[in-house]
Amino acid sequence: MCLAVPAEVISIVDQVATCRVGEGDTTVTASLMVLDEEIVIGDYLIIHAGFAIRKLDPLEAKQTLQILRDVMAAAEEAGIKQDNIVI
């Protein structure tokens, strides 16, 4: 199963964005070549298979990240173990 998590663009070099996932130190790179809109540092993206497939509204991205944090907290309360996940 694939889960798309919003990632914030922190740098762009030659149509490749480096993005921070959540609030941790995890980064991913994504090609911007399939998007038809301008992407700038601070934008949020949905990335799949190394390609940015959608630019997100910042509010939508932040709300999505909060929902994911809430789900993880509920899972932890229910005794479901999660290893090294920071969102």
C-alpha positions as CSV (number, residue, x, y, z in Angstrom):
1,M,0.0,0.0,0.0
2,C,1.2,3.5,-0.8
3,L,0.6,6.4,1.5
4,A,1.1,9.9,0.1
5,V,2.4,12.3,2.7
6,P,2.8,16.0,1.9
7,A,6.4,17.0,1.6
8,E,7.7,20.6,1.8
9,V,10.1,21.8,-0.9
10,I,13.4,23.0,0.7
11,S,15.5,23.2,-2.4
12,I,15.3,23.0,-6.2
13,V,18.2,22.2,-8.6
14,D,17.7,21.3,-12.3
15,Q,14.0,20.5,-12.0
16,V,14.6,18.2,-9.0
17,A,13.2,19.2,-5.6
18,T,14.5,18.1,-2.2
19,C,11.6,17.9,0.1
20,R,11.2,17.5,3.9
21,V,8.7,15.0,5.0
22,G,6.7,16.1,8.0
23,E,8.6,17.7,10.9
24,G,11.5,15.3,11.0
25,D,14.9,15.3,9.2
26,T,13.7,12.9,6.5
27,T,14.0,14.2,3.0
28,V,13.1,12.9,-0.4
29,T,14.0,14.0,-3.9
30,A,11.4,14.4,-6.6
31,S,11.5,15.3,-10.2
32,L,9.3,18.3,-11.1
33,M,9.1,17.5,-14.8
34,V,5.5,16.2,-14.9
35,L,4.0,19.2,-13.2
36,D,2.7,22.0,-15.3
37,E,2.9,24.7,-12.7
38,E,5.7,26.6,-11.1
39,I,7.1,25.1,-7.9
40,V,9.0,27.2,-5.4
41,I,10.7,26.6,-2.1
42,G,8.0,26.3,0.6
43,D,5.5,24.7,-1.6
44,Y,4.0,21.3,-0.5
45,L,4.0,18.3,-3.0
46,I,2.6,14.9,-3.2
47,I,5.3,12.6,-4.5
48,H,5.0,9.1,-6.0
49,A,7.8,7.0,-7.5
50,G,10.2,9.9,-7.5
51,F,7.9,12.3,-9.3
52,A,6.0,15.2,-7.8
53,I,2.4,14.5,-9.0
54,R,0.5,17.3,-7.3
55,K,1.1,20.7,-5.6
56,L,-0.9,21.1,-2.5
57,D,-2.4,24.2,-0.9
58,P,-0.4,24.9,2.3
59,L,-3.5,24.7,4.5
60,E,-4.5,21.3,3.0
61,A,-1.0,20.0,3.5
62,K,-0.8,21.1,7.1
63,Q,-4.3,19.7,7.8
64,T,-3.3,16.4,6.2
65,L,-0.1,16.2,8.3
66,Q,-2.2,16.8,11.5
67,I,-4.6,14.1,10.6
68,L,-1.7,11.7,10.1
69,R,-0.3,12.7,13.4
70,D,-3.7,12.1,15.1
71,V,-4.0,8.6,13.5
72,M,-0.5,7.7,14.7
73,A,-1.3,8.9,18.2
74,A,-4.5,6.9,18.2
75,A,-2.6,3.8,17.0
76,E,0.0,4.2,19.8
77,E,-2.8,4.5,22.4
78,A,-4.3,1.3,21.0
79,G,-0.9,-0.5,21.4
80,I,0.1,-0.5,17.8
81,K,3.8,-0.1,17.5
82,Q,5.4,2.3,15.0
83,D,9.1,2.3,14.4
84,N,10.9,5.6,13.8
85,I,8.0,7.4,12.1
86,V,8.1,11.2,12.3
87,I,5.4,13.3,10.7
